Amino acid sequence: MKRLLSIIVLAGALTACNNSADSTAEKKDSLDSLASERKEMIDSSADVRKDVIDSTTKHKKEALDRVDSAMNKK
């Protein structure tokens, strides 16, 4: 019984590994889709970081301007 079960499991594994139902075109489309999603994620992340940097720069410049104007009043 153990041998029969082992043979069935082995046959199932070999069959699953040799699944030729996935065509090359389907695999390419899948990889293209994944690459596109990754690119969008990277672009989105870059945009967010740029916005944070711009905002920080703006606030620092405003703070420096306030300090400069306060020092010029004295």
Number of C-alpha atoms within 10 A of each C-alpha: 6 7 8 9 10 11 12 12 12 12 12 12 11 11 11 10 9 9 9 9 7 8 9 10 9 11 11 11 11 12 12 12 12 12 12 12 12 12 12 12 12 12 12 12 12 12 12 12 12 12 12 12 12 12 12 12 12 12 12 12 12 12 12 12 12 12 11 11 11 10 9 8 6 5
